[in-house]
Amino acid sequence: MQTTIYFGDEDRYLLDLVDKMARRERKSRSAIILSLIEQYFERDSRLGEILVDMGVVSGQEVEKALEEQRRGSEWVPLGQILVQKGVVSEEDVERALVVQARSRGMGTRQRN
């Protein structure tokens, strides 16, 4: 995917901040901009919402898995239920957990 972003002189300070962050994290400007966009859109999102946003599962499939989670005698993580049902792959869940942790500014998984 290729995206073009146009900016004016009034945006220079933002790009300077992005460039500073890119140097500090040893990433490209594009990687920093995409991670900032991801953080903005996925902030406060739950795992199921992120998986839906990723396009790997439908909202209905998430709702069914959440219902199964509520009915269970012991708590099972949503991602585990979706993987067991064959709806998503383990890689999809791992990616969504990375997005979730990054958007919450944390390095650990959240219980969803």
Rosetta blueprint (number, residue, H / E / L):
1 M L
2 Q L
3 T L
4 T L
5 I L
6 Y L
7 F L
8 G L
9 D H
10 E H
11 D H
12 R H
13 Y H
14 L H
15 L H
16 D H
17 L H
18 V H
19 D H
20 K H
21 M H
22 A H
23 R H
24 R H
25 E H
26 R L
27 K L
28 S L
29 R H
30 S H
31 A H
32 I H
33 I H
34 L H
35 S H
36 L H
37 I H
38 E H
39 Q H
40 Y H
41 F H
42 E H
43 R L
44 D L
45 S L
46 R L
47 L H
48 G H
49 E H
50 I H
51 L H
52 V H
53 D H
54 M H
55 G L
56 V L
57 V L
58 S L
59 G H
60 Q H
61 E H
62 V H
63 E H
64 K H
65 A H
66 L H
67 E H
68 E H
69 Q H
70 R H
71 R H
72 G L
73 S L
74 E L
75 W L
76 V L
77 P L
78 L H
79 G H
80 Q H
81 I H
82 L H
83 V H
84 Q H
85 K L
86 G L
87 V L
88 V L
89 S L
90 E H
91 E H
92 D H
93 V H
94 E H
95 R H
96 A H
97 L H
98 V H
99 V H
100 Q H
101 A H
102 R H
103 S H
104 R L
105 G L
106 M L
107 G L
108 T L
109 R L
110 Q L
111 R L
112 N L
